Amino acid sequence: MIGQGAIGLIFTMLLKGRVDRVYATDTFASRRSQAIQCGAEEAWNPLTENVTGHILDLTNQRGVDLVIVAASA
């Protein structure tokens, strides 16, 4: 989940019971915290962290099956 504003958090909650793992990104610490509370396993700041590296490490270099973008333009 890219973006954890209102729509992103709704998607995070909806996905939690339907997929194996949910990872989230957002530039605001408060939104990353909310993402964890809403069911994301991990939440990163894409401006300061290597999100691709984290994903590849957590998925044994496989990557993810689906990316949902809920970020403003």
C-alpha positions in Angstrom: 0.0 0.0 0.0 1.5 3.3 -1.1 -0.1 6.1 0.9 -1.8 5.8 4.2 -4.3 8.7 4.2 -8.0 7.9 4.7 -8.3 5.8 1.5 -5.0 4.0 2.0 -6.0 3.1 5.6 -9.3 1.7 4.4 -7.5 -0.4 1.8 -5.1 -1.6 4.5 -7.9 -2.7 6.7 -9.8 -4.4 3.8 -6.7 -6.3 2.6 -5.5 -7.5 6.0 -8.0 -10.4 6.2 -7.7 -11.2 2.5 -4.0 -11.4 1.7 -1.0 -13.0 3.4 0.8 -9.8 4.3 0.3 -6.0 4.0 3.2 -3.6 3.8 2.6 0.2 3.8 4.5 3.4 3.0 3.8 7.0 3.9 5.9 10.0 4.5 4.1 10.9 7.8 5.0 9.0 10.9 1.5 9.3 12.3 0.1 7.6 9.2 2.6 4.8 9.3 1.7 4.2 13.0 -2.0 4.1 12.0 -1.2 1.6 9.2 0.3 -0.8 11.7 -2.8 -0.4 13.9 -5.0 -1.1 10.9 -3.2 -4.3 10.1 0.0 -3.6 8.1 2.9 -5.8 9.1 5.5 -3.1 8.4 5.3 0.6 7.4 8.2 2.6 6.0 9.0 6.2 5.0 9.8 6.0 1.3 11.9 9.2 1.5 14.3 7.8 4.0 14.2 4.0 3.7 14.9 1.5 1.0 11.4 0.1 0.6 12.4 -2.1 -2.3 15.2 -3.6 -0.3 12.9 -4.2 2.7 10.4 -5.9 0.4 13.0 -8.1 -1.3 14.5 -9.1 2.1 11.0 -10.0 3.6 9.9 -12.0 0.5 13.1 -13.9 -0.2 13.9 -11.7 -3.2 10.5 -12.5 -4.8 8.7 -9.2 -4.4 5.0 -8.5 -4.0 2.1 -9.7 -6.1 0.1 -6.4 -5.9 0.8 -2.8 -5.3 -2.1 -0.3 -4.6 -1.4 3.4 -4.9 -3.5 5.6 -2.6 -1.2 8.6 -2.7 -2.1 12.1 -3.9 -0.5 13.2 -7.2 
